[in-house]
Amino acid sequence: MLSDVTTPQDLDERFREAVGAIEVSATGRTPADPVRDGGTLDGRTALELFDAQLVSRHLDLAARWLRSFGEGFYTIGSSGHEGNAAVALAVRPTDPALLHYRSGAFYCARAAQAEAEGAAARAGQADGPAHRVGVAERVAEAMRGQDGNGNSADRDGDADDGAGAPEPVLDAARDVLRGVVASADEPIAGGRHKVFGNASIAVVPTTSTIASHLPRAVGIGFAVERLRRLGDGRGRPTGRRAAGGPTRQRGETDPAWPADAIVVCSFGDASVNHATAVAAFNTAGWCDHTGLRIPVLFVCEDNGLGISVRSPDGWVAQTLRAKPGIRYFSADGCDLVETYDVAVEAAAWVRRHRRPAVLHLSTVRLMGHAGADAEIAYRSAAEIARDVDRDPVVATARLLAEAGLATPEELIARYDEVGWQVRKVAEEVLGERKLESAADIVAPLAPRRPVRVARAVTDAAGRAAGPGAAARSAAFDGKLPEQAGPLTLAQTINAALADGLLDYPGMTVFGEDVAAKGGVYGVTKGLRERFGAPRVFDTLLDETSILGLGLGAGLSGMLPVPEIQYLAYLHNAEDQLRGEAATMQYFSRGAYRNPMVVRIAGLAYQEGFGGHFHNDNSLAVLRDVPGLVLAVPARADDAAPMLRSCLASAAVDGSVCVFLEPIALYHTRDLHADGDGEWLAPYLGPGGWTASHVPIGRGRVYGVGSAEDVTIITFGNGVRMSLRAAAKLAEEDVGVRVLDLRWLAPLPVADIIREAQATGRVLVVDETRRSGGVGEGVVAALVDAGFVGSARRVASIDTFVPLGPAARHVLVSEEAITQGARTLLAR
C-alpha cells in the first residue's frame, strides 16, 4: 500500500495494528439496527461513512506520494478530521456547502449521498417509493468479497467497481486528485487551484484564505430567506449553472437553492480569531437579534492547532458559546455516532427555525499541517501519540467490528482495497494534461461579451418603454426623470438605480444609511419607499459583512448592489473582493459566479467635510484585482449609461463591478462659471439608452479649441479640472483634447493610444497618488504601444489627504494642469 509515504506516525501500519487487535462482538447487529446503543446512526449509514472516511484518508496518502516525486502540488489533508463525513449525511445534498481544506471526507460522503438520493428518486419515479439503496449495500457486499451482483469479486479482473469504493466516491476521489496534480481536466477549478467544489452536488469552491468564505455563507443564508420573501421574482443572473452551460436570461432563472435549504460552512479552530470570521458570526447574530432569518450551520473542526500555534484550552468553545444569536452544539468529531447524532440535531434545528447555529467538533490533526510540516519540532511525541490514538478511521472500524457488521480482517481488506483503488486513480491522473497557455489560465476569470451586454441594455429599454412603461411611471410617481430637466450626478445615479430595480426583480440595494436616510449624500433617497424594505435596506456598519451579503446574494441568483459608504472604508474588507468575489468564476470555470455592482463614494475635493477617511484617493488595490471592472463616472450624462453597463455585465457575464462615484461631483452644477449649469445633463429615457450605451473599457473625448496641440488623459474630478484648464489654454491658442478614461479597469487602451498619437504630447492628470496611481498604468500603456511623443504626469502627492485647506497642497490643481501642459509645449 502507501505506507512508505506516510510520516513517521505511519498511519497505514497503525491502522492495521489497531484494527487487527479489535475483539469481535459475540452478538451481531443488522445494517438496519443502530450501530451502538443510545445512538441513531444505523449500520447501513455507518458503512457508507466508513467508505468516505477511507477514501479521504487514502487521498491524503496519495497526495504525499505524488508530492514525493514532484507531481503533487497540494498536501494539506483531512487526516484526523474524517468524522466530518457524518455532517454531510446529516444535511441534504442540495444544501449549499462551503468547505475548508480539511473537509475531504464530507466531500466524498456528499458525492455518495447525492448519487444515492438521485438513484432512489429515479427508482421512486419508476416503481414507487424506494429506500436509500446502493451505496451501503455495495460496501457490505465488497467487505464480504462480492461484487454488486453478489458474485465473487476479482481485483485483477475488469469488474473491480463493485468490489471497491462506490463509483460516486471514486469519482469524488478523482476530482480531488486531479486538483492535487493540477490537471486541466479537474472539473471545478480546471487545474488552477486544489479546492473542494462541485456544482452538481452544491459544494461551492473556497480558497484557502483564512475564514474568508464565512461572510459569503451568511450572505447565502440571507439570500435564501430573502428570495422566499420576494417570491418568484428574480434577476437575470444565476449564481450556479452547469459548467459551460448557456447563460440564463430574464425569466429563465431557476432557484439556486431549495426554498428550505440551509447553508453548511466548515472552518478550523484557529479561524475563530480571524476578523472575517468574527464579522460573519457578528452579522449572523445581529440579523437574528433583529428578526432576520439566517439558516446557516457553521461547523468548526477543532484540532487545537493553527499550523504550530495552539488554540488555548477551552478558548474555542468559550468563544463559540458566547456568540449572541447563534445556537451552540458540540460533539467528539472522532466519534462517528456522536458526530452524526449531534449534526442531525443541529441541522434539523437550523432548518426548522431558520436561524444560525455552530457545530463544534473536537478532532485531531494527523500527519502535520501539510507534507512539509515537521510537527515534531513543536509537538511532543506523547502529544502526537495521543492524537493518533483518537484516529477517527480506526474508531469507525472499531465501531463496525463491535457491532458485528464486519470482522477486523474484512475491515483491513476493505482499507487495502480502497487504498489500491485510490492509488490507481492517482496513477491515472498523472498523465492528464496541464494548463498550457496564459489564455487557457485566464479564460474563466472575467468573461466579456460586449455584444450581449449591449443587447441586454437595448432589451431593458424595450421593456421600460413597452410592457413596463406603466410600472415605471408609477415608480416615479408620474414624474419621469427624463422630464425633470438637467440633473446632477447624484440625481442621475438615483434615477438609474430606480430603473435598474424596475428591470431586475432580483436586484437589491443595501449598505450603511442607504434606506431610511437615503444615503449620506442623498443618492438613494426615496428608493426604499418605492421598492420596499426587502429590496432596499440598511445594514450593520461592517464592510466585510456588506460585501459578504452581496457575495451570497449573487451566488444565489440575485443581483446585489451593495454600497460602501466611503472608499477608505473598503480597505479593511477588500479581500472579500479580491479573494472571494473576483476568484469565483476563475476557480469554478463559470459553474458558479457572484455578479455584483459595488457602489463606492470616493476620491477627494470635498469642501467642508474633509480628512483622509472622507477624501481617500487610493485606487491601487482595486486596479490590482484580476477581472474586476472599475468604473468612474465624472458627469451625469455618463453615469446612467455606465451604471446600466455594469448591471448588464453583471447579469450577462457574472461580472464583479465597482462603481466609484466622485463625492465632490455629486451635486456640482457648473463647469466654467457660476450658474452656467454645464455640469448638469438631462436624463435620457428608454428611447435613448441604446444610442447612449457606454461599453466597458471605452473612454470619452472632448475637443477644446483646435484640439491639435496637447492630449490630457484623466478621470473623475480630473475631467472637470482639465476641461477648465483646457478652456484657459484655448485662450492662449493651445488646442486640447481631453480623454476621460471613464473605466480604470480595464483601461481604454485603444483610446489612450489613439488620442496620444493625435497630438504627440500627453499630459496624464491623476488625482490618485503618484506612486501606485492610475497614471502609472496609463504611462505603461503608452510605453507598451511604442509611443514616441512627449509625456508628462501631474499627480497627487504620496500622502494621506489632510483636513481643510491644507488638502490643496497635496492634490492636483487646475493650475498644475495648466502649467504641465505649458511645460510639454515648451519641449
C-alpha positions in Angstrom: 0.0 0.0 0.0 1.0 3.6 0.6 2.7 3.1 3.9 6.0 4.1 2.6 4.9 7.6 2.0 3.4 8.4 5.4 5.0 10.5 8.1 6.9 8.7 10.9 3.5 8.3 12.6 2.9 5.7 9.8 -0.9 5.7 9.9 -1.1 2.9 7.4 0.6 0.4 9.7 -1.0 1.8 12.8 -4.4 1.2 11.2 -3.7 -2.4 10.6 -2.2 -2.9 14.1 -5.1 -1.2 15.9 -7.9 -2.8 13.8 -6.3 -6.2 14.0 -6.4 -6.0 17.8 -10.2 -5.4 17.9 -12.2 -8.1 19.6 -15.1 -9.3 17.5 -18.5 -8.8 19.0 -20.3 -12.0 20.1 -23.7 -10.5 19.2 -24.1 -9.0 15.8 -26.4 -6.2 14.6 -28.1 -5.9 11.3 -27.4 -2.9 9.0 -30.8 -1.6 9.8 -30.1 -1.5 13.6 -28.4 1.4 15.4 -24.7 0.7 15.3 -24.4 1.5 19.0 -26.9 1.6 21.9 -28.1 5.1 22.6 -27.4 6.4 19.1 -29.5 6.8 15.9 -26.8 6.0 13.4 -27.7 2.7 11.7 -25.2 0.2 10.4 -26.1 0.9 6.8 -25.2 4.6 7.2 -22.1 3.8 9.2 -20.8 1.6 6.3 -21.4 4.4 3.9 -19.5 6.8 6.1 -16.6 4.4 6.6 -16.1 4.2 2.9 -16.0 8.0 2.7 -13.5 8.1 5.5 -11.3 5.5 3.9 -11.2 7.3 0.6 -10.4 10.6 2.3 -7.6 9.0 4.2 -6.1 7.4 1.2 -6.4 10.7 -0.7 -4.1 12.3 1.8 -1.6 9.4 1.4 -1.8 9.6 -2.3 -1.2 13.3 -2.3 2.0 12.8 -0.4 3.1 10.0 -2.7 2.6 12.3 -5.7 4.5 15.1 -4.0 7.4 12.8 -3.3 8.4 12.8 -7.0 7.3 16.3 -7.9 3.9 15.5 -9.4 1.7 16.6 -6.5 1.3 20.3 -5.6 -1.1 20.2 -2.5 -0.6 18.2 0.6 -2.9 19.8 3.2 -5.0 16.9 4.2 -8.1 15.8 6.2 -6.5 13.0 8.3 -8.0 13.2 11.7 -11.0 15.1 10.5 -12.7 12.3 8.8 -15.6 12.5 11.2 -17.0 15.4 9.1 -18.3 12.7 6.8 -21.2 12.4 9.2 -22.1 16.0 8.9 -22.6 15.5 5.1 -25.2 12.9 5.7 -26.9 15.0 8.4 -27.7 17.6 5.8 -29.1 17.4 2.3 -27.1 17.1 -0.9 -28.9 20.2 -2.1 -27.8 22.3 0.9 -25.0 24.7 -0.3 -21.8 23.7 1.4 -18.6 25.8 1.7 -15.8 23.6 2.8 -12.4 24.3 4.3 -9.4 22.3 3.3 -9.8 19.5 5.8 -13.3 18.5 4.8 -12.3 15.8 2.4 -14.5 13.1 4.0 -17.5 15.5 3.8 -16.9 15.9 0.1 -16.7 12.2 -0.5 -19.8 11.5 1.6 -21.7 14.3 -0.1 -20.9 12.7 -3.5 -22.2 9.3 -2.5 -25.2 10.8 -0.8 -26.2 12.8 -3.9 -25.9 9.7 -6.1 -27.8 7.5 -3.6 -30.7 10.0 -3.3 -30.7 10.5 -7.0 -30.9 6.8 -7.6 -33.7 6.5 -5.0 -35.6 9.3 -6.7 -35.3 7.6 -10.1 -36.4 4.3 -8.6 -39.3 6.1 -7.0 -40.4 7.6 -10.2 -40.3 4.3 -11.9 -41.5 1.8 -9.3 -42.9 3.9 -6.5 -41.3 4.7 -3.1 -37.8 3.4 -2.6 -35.5 3.5 0.4 -32.0 4.9 0.1 -30.2 2.0 -1.6 -27.0 1.3 -3.4 -24.0 2.7 -1.5 -24.2 0.8 1.8 -25.2 -2.4 0.1 -22.3 -2.3 -2.2 -19.9 -1.5 0.7 -21.2 -4.5 2.7 -21.0 -6.8 -0.3 -17.5 -5.7 -1.1 -16.4 -6.4 2.5 -17.8 -10.0 2.0 -15.7 -10.3 -1.2 -18.6 -9.9 -3.6 -19.3 -7.6 -6.4 -22.5 -5.6 -6.8 -24.4 -8.6 -8.1 -23.4 -10.9 -5.2 -20.7 -12.6 -7.3 -17.1 -13.1 -6.2 -15.0 -10.0 -6.9 -11.6 -10.1 -8.6 -9.4 -7.1 -8.2 -7.3 -8.1 -11.1 -10.3 -8.5 -13.4 -12.4 -6.0 -15.2 -15.2 -5.8 -12.7 -13.5 -4.0 -9.8 -16.1 -1.3 -9.4 -18.4 -3.4 -7.3 -15.6 -4.6 -5.0 -14.1 -1.3 -4.4 -15.4 2.1 -3.2 -18.7 3.1 -4.7 -18.4 4.8 -8.0 -19.6 8.2 -6.8 -16.9 8.2 -4.1 -14.2 7.2 -6.5 -15.4 10.0 -8.8 -15.0 12.4 -5.9 -11.5 11.0 -5.3 -10.7 11.5 -9.0 -11.9 15.1 -8.6 -9.6 15.7 -5.7 -6.5 14.0 -7.1 -6.9 16.0 -10.3 -6.7 19.1 -8.2 -3.6 17.8 -6.4 -1.8 17.3 -9.7 -3.2 20.5 -11.3 -4.9 18.6 -14.1 -6.7 20.8 -16.6 -9.4 18.2 -16.6 -10.2 18.8 -12.9 -13.9 19.5 -13.1 -14.3 22.6 -10.9 -11.1 24.7 -11.0 -9.5 23.1 -14.0 -6.0 22.9 -12.5 -6.0 26.5 -11.3 -6.2 25.5 -7.6 -6.9 22.5 -5.5 -10.4 23.1 -4.0 -13.4 21.1 -2.9 -16.1 22.2 -5.3 -18.8 20.7 -7.5 -21.9 22.5 -8.7 -23.8 19.2 -9.3 -23.7 18.5 -5.5 -23.9 22.1 -4.3 -20.4 22.3 -3.0 -19.1 25.9 -3.5 -15.4 26.1 -4.0 -13.5 28.2 -1.5 -9.9 29.3 -1.5 -7.5 28.9 1.5 -7.7 32.5 2.7 -8.4 32.0 6.4 -12.2 32.2 7.1 -12.8 34.5 4.1 -15.7 32.3 3.0 -17.8 32.7 6.2 -19.3 36.1 5.3 -20.3 34.6 1.9 -22.0 31.8 3.8 -24.0 34.3 5.8 -24.9 36.0 2.6 -26.2 32.8 1.0 -28.3 32.2 4.1 -29.6 35.7 3.9 -30.4 35.3 0.2 -32.3 32.0 0.7 -34.6 33.7 3.1 -34.9 37.0 1.2 -35.8 35.1 -2.0 -38.6 33.5 -0.1 -39.9 36.9 0.7 -39.5 38.2 -2.9 -41.5 35.2 -4.2 -40.8 34.1 -7.8 -39.3 37.4 -9.0 -35.6 37.1 -9.6 -33.0 38.9 -11.6 -31.3 37.5 -14.7 -28.1 36.3 -13.2 -27.9 33.0 -11.5 -25.2 32.1 -9.1 -25.0 28.5 -10.1 -25.2 26.9 -13.6 -23.8 23.9 -15.3 -20.2 24.4 -16.3 -20.1 25.5 -19.9 -23.9 25.9 -20.0 -25.8 28.7 -21.5 -26.3 32.0 -19.7 -29.8 32.2 -18.4 -31.8 35.1 -19.5 -34.6 37.0 -17.8 -37.4 34.8 -16.6 -35.4 31.6 -17.1 -33.6 31.6 -13.8 -34.1 28.6 -11.6 -33.7 28.9 -7.8 -30.1 28.4 -7.0 -31.1 26.5 -3.8 -34.3 24.9 -2.5 -36.5 27.3 -0.5 -35.9 25.3 2.7 -32.1 24.9 2.2 -29.7 25.6 4.9 -26.0 26.6 4.4 -23.2 24.5 5.7 -19.9 26.2 6.3 -16.8 24.5 7.8 -13.7 26.1 9.1 -10.8 25.4 11.5 -10.5 26.3 15.2 -7.8 28.9 14.6 -10.1 30.7 12.2 -12.4 31.8 15.0 -9.9 34.6 15.8 -9.8 36.0 12.3 -11.6 39.3 11.6 -13.6 37.8 8.7 -14.9 35.0 10.9 -15.7 37.5 13.7 -17.6 39.6 11.2 -19.6 36.6 9.9 -20.6 35.5 13.4 -21.5 39.0 14.4 -23.6 39.6 11.3 -25.4 36.3 11.7 -26.1 37.1 15.4 -27.1 40.7 14.6 -29.5 39.6 11.9 -31.0 37.0 14.3 -31.4 39.7 17.0 -33.3 42.0 14.6 -35.6 39.2 13.5 -33.9 38.4 10.2 -33.5 34.7 9.5 -30.1 33.3 8.5 -30.2 29.5 8.2 -26.5 28.8 8.4 -24.8 25.8 10.2 -21.2 26.8 11.0 -19.1 23.7 11.5 -15.9 24.3 13.5 -13.4 21.4 13.1 -11.2 21.9 16.1 -7.9 20.1 16.1 -6.4 22.5 18.6 -3.8 23.9 16.2 -3.3 26.6 13.6 -0.2 25.2 11.9 2.0 25.3 15.0 0.1 27.8 17.2 -2.1 26.1 19.7 -5.7 27.2 20.5 -5.7 27.7 24.3 -7.7 25.1 26.1 -11.3 26.0 26.2 -10.9 29.1 24.2 -12.7 28.0 21.0 -15.6 26.5 23.0 -15.9 29.6 25.1 -15.7 31.9 22.1 -18.4 30.0 20.1 -20.7 29.6 23.1 -20.6 33.3 23.6 -21.7 34.3 20.1 -25.1 36.0 20.6 -27.9 34.7 18.4 -26.0 31.6 17.4 -27.1 28.2 18.9 -24.1 26.1 20.1 -23.8 22.3 19.6 -20.7 20.2 20.3 -19.6 16.7 19.6 -16.5 14.5 19.6 -15.6 14.6 16.0 -13.7 11.4 16.3 -16.8 9.5 17.4 -18.9 8.9 14.3 -22.1 8.1 16.2 -21.9 11.2 18.4 -21.0 13.4 15.5 -23.8 12.1 13.4 -26.5 12.4 16.1 -25.5 15.9 17.1 -25.1 17.0 13.5 -28.6 15.7 12.7 -30.0 17.6 15.7 -28.1 20.8 14.7 -29.1 20.7 11.1 -32.7 20.0 11.9 -32.8 22.9 14.4 -31.4 25.3 11.8 -33.8 24.1 9.1 -36.8 24.3 11.4 -36.1 27.6 13.0 -34.2 29.2 10.0 -31.7 30.5 12.5 -27.9 30.2 12.7 -26.1 27.6 14.8 -22.5 26.3 15.2 -21.5 22.7 15.5 -18.2 22.5 17.4 -16.3 19.2 16.5 -13.3 18.1 18.5 -10.9 16.5 16.1 -7.2 15.6 15.8 -4.7 16.5 13.1 -2.7 13.6 11.8 0.5 13.9 9.7 1.0 17.6 10.4 -0.4 20.7 8.8 0.9 19.6 5.3 3.5 17.4 3.8 6.4 19.8 4.5 5.4 20.3 8.1 7.8 18.5 10.6 5.5 18.9 13.6 7.9 17.0 15.9 9.7 20.4 16.0 6.8 21.9 18.0 4.8 19.0 19.4 6.0 16.3 21.8 5.9 12.6 20.7 3.5 11.9 23.5 1.1 14.6 22.2 1.3 13.2 18.7 0.7 9.7 20.0 -2.4 10.8 21.9 -3.9 12.2 18.7 -3.0 9.0 16.8 -4.9 7.0 19.5 -8.0 9.1 18.6 -7.8 8.3 14.9 -11.4 8.6 13.7 -11.0 6.0 10.9 -9.8 3.4 13.5 -12.6 4.5 15.7 -15.2 3.8 13.0 -13.6 0.4 12.2 -13.9 -0.5 15.9 -17.5 0.7 15.9 -18.3 -1.6 12.9 -16.5 -4.6 14.3 -18.0 -4.3 17.7 -21.4 -4.1 16.1 -20.7 -7.3 14.2 -21.1 -5.6 10.9 -17.6 -6.6 9.7 -14.6 -8.6 11.1 -11.2 -6.9 11.6 -9.9 -8.9 8.7 -12.7 -7.6 6.4 -12.1 -4.0 7.6 -8.4 -4.2 6.8 -9.1 -5.8 3.5 -11.6 -3.0 2.8 -8.9 -0.4 3.7 -6.4 -2.1 1.4 -8.9 -2.3 -1.4 -9.9 1.3 -1.2 -6.2 2.3 -1.0 -5.4 0.3 -4.1 -8.3 2.0 -6.0 -7.3 5.5 -4.9 -3.6 4.7 -5.8 -4.8 3.5 -9.2 -6.7 6.8 -9.8 -3.7 8.7 -8.7 -1.6 7.0 -11.3 -4.2 7.6 -14.0 -4.5 11.3 -13.4 -0.7 11.7 -13.6 -0.8 11.6 -17.4 -3.6 14.2 -17.7 -2.9 17.4 -19.5 -2.0 20.6 -17.6 -2.9 24.2 -18.4 -0.8 25.0 -21.4 -1.1 28.7 -22.0 -1.8 32.0 -20.4 -5.0 32.2 -22.5 -6.2 28.8 -21.0 -5.5 30.0 -17.5 -7.3 33.3 -17.7 -10.2 32.1 -19.8 -12.8 31.8 -17.0 -11.5 34.8 -15.0 -13.8 37.5 -16.3 -15.6 36.7 -19.5 -16.6 39.7 -21.6 -19.4 39.6 -24.1 -19.9 43.2 -25.1 -22.4 42.5 -27.8 -24.7 40.6 -25.4 -24.3 43.3 -22.8 -25.3 45.9 -25.4 -28.2 43.8 -26.3 -29.2 43.5 -22.7 -29.3 47.3 -22.4 -31.4 47.5 -25.6 -33.8 44.8 -24.3 -34.1 46.7 -21.0 -35.0 49.9 -22.9 -37.6 48.0 -24.8 -39.2 46.7 -21.6 -39.1 50.1 -19.9 -40.8 51.8 -22.9 -43.2 48.9 -23.6 -44.7 46.5 -21.1 -43.0 48.1 -18.2 -44.0 51.7 -19.0 -46.9 51.8 -16.6 -44.9 50.4 -13.7 -42.1 52.8 -14.5 -44.4 55.7 -14.4 -45.9 54.6 -11.1 -42.5 54.0 -9.6 -41.5 57.6 -10.4 -45.0 58.9 -9.2 -45.7 60.0 -12.8 -42.6 62.3 -12.7 -40.2 60.5 -15.0 -36.6 61.6 -14.6 -36.3 62.4 -18.4 -38.9 65.0 -17.9 -37.3 66.7 -14.9 -34.7 68.8 -16.8 -31.0 68.7 -16.3 -29.9 66.6 -13.3 -26.8 66.4 -11.1 -24.6 63.3 -10.9 -26.3 62.2 -7.7 -29.8 62.6 -9.1 -28.8 60.7 -12.2 -27.4 57.8 -10.3 -30.6 57.7 -8.2 -32.8 57.6 -11.3 -30.6 54.9 -12.9 -30.8 52.8 -9.7 -34.6 53.1 -9.8 -34.6 52.0 -13.5 -32.4 49.0 -12.5 -34.6 48.0 -9.7 -37.6 48.1 -12.1 -35.9 45.9 -14.7 -34.1 43.4 -12.5 -36.6 41.9 -10.0 -33.7 40.2 -8.1 -31.7 43.4 -7.7 -31.2 44.7 -4.2 -29.6 47.9 -2.9 -28.1 47.9 0.6 -25.4 49.3 2.8 -25.0 51.8 5.6 -27.6 54.5 5.7 -28.9 53.8 2.2 -32.5 53.1 3.1 -34.1 55.3 5.8 -31.7 58.2 5.3 -31.4 57.7 1.5 -27.6 57.8 1.7 -25.2 60.3 3.2 -25.4 62.3 0.0 -29.0 61.5 -0.9 -28.1 59.2 -3.8 -30.5 56.5 -2.8 -33.2 58.8 -1.5 -36.7 57.5 -1.9 -35.7 54.1 -3.2 -36.9 52.2 -0.2 -40.3 53.9 -0.3 -40.7 53.0 -4.0 -39.4 49.4 -3.9 -39.8 48.2 -0.3 -37.5 47.2 2.6 -36.8 43.7 1.2 -35.0 45.3 -1.8 -33.6 48.5 -0.4 -32.3 48.1 3.2 -29.8 49.3 5.8 -27.1 47.0 7.1 -24.9 47.0 10.1 -21.8 49.0 10.0 -19.3 46.4 8.7 -17.9 46.5 5.2 -16.8 42.9 5.3 -20.3 41.8 6.0 -21.9 44.1 3.5 -19.7 42.6 0.8 -20.4 39.1 2.2 -24.1 39.6 1.9 -23.5 40.7 -1.7 -21.4 37.6 -2.4 -24.0 35.3 -1.1 -26.8 37.1 -2.9 -25.1 37.0 -6.2 -24.2 33.3 -5.9 -27.9 32.6 -5.1 -29.2 34.2 -8.2 -29.8 37.8 -7.2 -28.2 41.0 -8.5 -26.8 42.7 -5.4 -25.8 46.4 -5.5 -24.1 46.9 -2.1 -22.8 50.4 -1.1 -19.5 51.1 0.7 -20.1 54.5 2.2 -16.6 55.8 1.6 -13.6 54.5 -0.3 -11.4 54.5 2.8 -13.9 52.1 4.5 -13.3 49.5 1.8 -9.7 48.7 2.7 -10.5 46.6 5.8 -12.8 44.4 3.7 -11.0 44.4 0.3 -10.2 40.7 0.4 -13.9 40.0 0.0 -13.5 41.5 -3.5 -10.0 40.1 -4.2 -10.0 36.7 -2.6 -13.7 35.8 -2.9 -15.7 37.8 -5.5 -13.1 38.0 -8.2 -12.0 34.4 -7.9 -15.3 32.6 -8.0 -15.7 32.2 -11.8 -11.9 31.6 -12.0 -11.9 28.7 -9.5 -15.2 27.2 -10.8 -14.7 27.7 -14.6 -18.0 29.6 -14.5 -20.0 26.9 -12.8 -20.5 29.4 -10.0 -20.5 33.2 -10.2 -21.3 36.1 -7.9 -22.4 39.1 -10.0 -22.5 42.3 -8.1 -22.1 46.0 -8.6 -20.4 47.7 -5.6 -21.1 51.4 -5.3 -18.5 53.3 -3.5 -18.4 57.0 -2.8 -14.8 58.2 -3.0 -12.0 60.5 -4.2 -11.1 63.8 -2.8 -12.0 67.6 -3.2 -14.9 67.7 -0.8 -15.3 71.1 0.7 -16.3 71.5 4.3 -16.1 67.7 5.1 -12.5 66.6 4.7 -9.9 64.4 6.1 -8.4 61.3 4.6 -11.3 59.0 5.5 -13.8 61.0 3.5 -11.4 62.1 0.8 -9.5 58.8 0.1 -7.8 58.7 -3.3 -6.2 55.3 -3.2 -7.4 53.0 -6.0 -4.4 50.8 -6.4 -5.9 47.7 -4.7 -9.0 47.8 -7.0 -6.9 48.1 -10.2 -4.8 45.2 -9.0 -7.7 42.7 -8.7 -7.8 40.5 -11.8 -11.0 40.7 -13.7 -12.6 43.4 -11.6 -14.4 46.2 -13.5 -13.7 49.7 -12.1 -16.0 52.5 -13.4 -15.6 56.2 -12.5 -18.3 58.4 -14.0 -17.4 62.1 -13.9 -20.6 63.6 -15.1 -24.3 62.9 -15.2 -24.7 62.0 -18.8 -22.1 59.2 -18.4 -23.3 58.0 -15.0 -26.5 56.4 -16.1 -25.2 54.6 -19.2 -22.2 53.3 -17.3 -24.3 52.0 -14.4 -26.6 50.3 -16.9 -23.5 48.7 -18.5 -22.3 47.5 -15.1 -25.7 46.0 -14.2 -26.0 44.3 -17.6 -22.4 43.0 -17.4 -23.1 41.5 -14.0 -26.3 39.9 -15.3 -24.9 38.6 -18.6 -21.3 37.8 -17.7 -21.4 37.5 -13.9 -19.0 40.4 -13.6 -17.8 42.0 -10.4 -18.0 45.7 -10.9 -17.0 48.6 -8.7 -18.9 51.8 -9.5 -16.8 54.6 -7.9 -18.7 57.8 -7.5 -16.7 61.1 -7.1 -18.2 62.7 -4.0 -17.1 66.2 -4.9 -19.1 65.9 -8.2 -22.3 64.5 -6.7 -24.0 67.9 -6.6 -21.8 70.0 -8.8 -23.8 72.0 -11.3 -21.4 74.4 -13.1 -18.3 74.0 -15.2 -16.7 77.3 -16.1 -18.7 79.9 -14.3 -21.3 80.1 -11.5 -24.7 79.4 -12.8 -23.7 78.1 -16.2 -25.2 74.7 -15.4 -22.8 73.0 -17.8 -22.1 70.0 -15.5 -25.7 69.1 -15.4 -27.3 66.8 -18.0 -30.8 65.6 -18.9 -31.6 62.0 -18.1 -32.3 60.0 -21.2 -35.5 58.0 -21.3 -35.5 54.4 -22.5 -35.6 55.6 -26.1 -32.1 56.9 -25.7 -30.5 54.1 -23.9 -29.2 52.2 -26.9 -27.7 55.2 -28.6 -26.0 56.4 -25.4 -24.7 52.9 -24.4 -21.2 53.1 -23.0 -19.3 49.8 -23.5 -16.9 48.7 -20.7 -13.4 49.9 -21.5 -14.3 52.8 -23.7 -13.3 56.4 -22.9 -14.8 59.8 -23.9 -13.1 62.5 -25.8 -13.6 66.3 -25.5 -12.1 68.7 -28.0 -11.3 72.2 -26.9 -10.1 74.8 -29.4 -8.3 73.2 -32.3 -7.7 70.0 -30.2 -4.4 69.6 -32.0 -1.6 70.5 -29.5 -1.9 68.6 -26.3 -3.8 65.5 -25.1 -4.9 65.4 -21.5 -5.7 61.9 -20.1 -7.7 61.9 -16.9 -10.7 60.7 -15.0 -13.1 61.6 -12.1 -12.5 65.1 -10.7 -9.7 65.5 -13.1 -12.1 65.7 -16.0 -13.8 68.9 -14.8 -10.4 70.4 -13.8 -8.9 69.5 -17.1 -11.8 71.0 -19.1 -11.5 74.2 -17.1 -7.7 74.2 -17.7 -8.2 73.5 -21.4 -10.5 76.5 -21.7 -7.8 78.7 -20.3 -5.2 77.2 -22.7 -7.6 77.8 -25.6 -7.4 81.5 -24.8 -3.6 81.1 -25.5 -4.4 79.4 -28.8 -3.5 76.0 -27.4 -5.8 73.2 -28.7 -6.5 70.4 -26.2 -8.0 67.0 -26.4 -9.3 65.7 -23.0 -9.8 62.0 -22.7 -12.0 60.9 -19.8 -10.9 57.3 -19.2 -14.2 56.5 -17.5 -13.1 52.9 -16.9 -10.0 52.4 -14.8 -10.1 48.6 -15.2 -10.0 47.6 -17.9 -8.3 50.8 -19.1 -9.4 52.0 -22.5 -6.0 51.4 -24.0 -7.1 51.8 -27.7 -8.5 55.2 -26.8 -5.3 56.2 -24.9 -3.1 55.3 -27.8 -5.3 56.9 -30.5 -5.6 60.2 -28.6 -1.9 60.3 -27.6 -0.9 59.9 -31.3 -3.3 62.6 -32.3 -1.2 65.4 -30.8 2.1 63.7 -29.9 2.0 65.3 -26.5 0.4 63.7 -23.5 -0.3 65.1 -20.0 -1.6 62.5 -17.6 -3.7 64.1 -14.9 -4.0 61.7 -12.0 -5.8 62.7 -8.8 -4.7 59.5 -7.1 -1.2 59.2 -5.6 1.9 59.5 -7.7 3.1 56.1 -6.5 0.7 53.3 -7.4 -1.7 55.6 -9.0 -3.7 55.3 -12.2 -1.2 57.4 -14.1 1.4 54.6 -13.9 -1.0 52.4 -15.8 -1.6 55.0 -18.5 2.1 55.7 -19.0 2.8 51.9 -19.1 0.2 51.5 -21.8 1.9 54.3 -23.9 5.3 52.7 -23.4 4.0 49.2 -24.4 2.4 50.7 -27.5 5.7 52.3 -28.5 4.5 55.9 -28.2 7.3 58.2 -29.3 5.9 61.6 -28.3 6.3 63.6 -25.1 4.6 62.6 -22.0 4.3 64.1 -18.5 2.4 63.3 -15.3 0.6 65.5 -12.9 -0.4 63.6 -9.8 -1.3 64.0 -6.2 1.4 63.8 -3.6 2.2 60.4 -1.9 0.4 61.2 1.4 -2.9 61.0 3.1 -5.3 63.8 2.3 -5.2 66.3 5.2 -8.1 68.3 6.7 -9.3 71.6 5.4 -7.4 74.0 3.1 -4.2 72.0 3.5 -5.5 69.4 1.1 -4.9 71.9 -1.7 -1.1 71.5 -1.2 -1.1 67.8 -2.0 -3.9 67.3 -4.5 -3.8 68.0 -8.3 -5.0 71.5 -9.1 -6.1 73.3 -12.3 -3.0 75.5 -12.1 -0.8 72.4 -12.0 -2.6 71.0 -15.1 -2.2 74.3 -17.0 1.5 74.5 -16.1 2.0 70.9 -17.0 0.6 71.5 -20.5 2.7 74.6 -21.0 5.8 72.6 -20.0 5.0 70.0 -22.6 4.6 72.6 -25.3 7.9 74.2 -24.4 9.9 71.0 -25.0 
